[in-house]
Amino acid sequence: VGLIGSVYFPFEYIIGSIASDNVIRIEFIDQNYLMYVFAFLSSKEGRELLTRRKTGVTQPFITEDLILDIAIPLLSDDIMNKIVKIINNYVKAINKAFILENQAINLIENEIDAWQ
């Protein structure tokens, strides 16, 4: 499968960390448009558009220049707003999950430390 075509949202909890130097960061002034584009690029069609642009034989990669011309379909304002609302709820849930996971890990680590 590979990582080319994978799209990740910059969740609050993980901002400032990076998993690879092979990351293309796309920034938006409008947070709603960011969520909409994230939803599109995460879709089956969006991932396919990204993976079709990969290059390289032994180590496939993609560059900023290869994704500049991806056409993002603009839907009606009503549908775009629904998508943004769903992604916003998703982002809030993921951020809450990161916080709760970290709290659970801390509880376990503190309990283990107390045993010693």
Secondary structure, DSSP 4 states (H G I P E B T S, - for coil): --STT------GGGTT--S-S-------SSHHHHHHHHHHHHSHHHHHHHHHT-B-SSS-B--HHHHTTPPPPP--HHHHHHHHHHHHHHHHHHHHHHHHHHHHHHHHHHHHHHH-
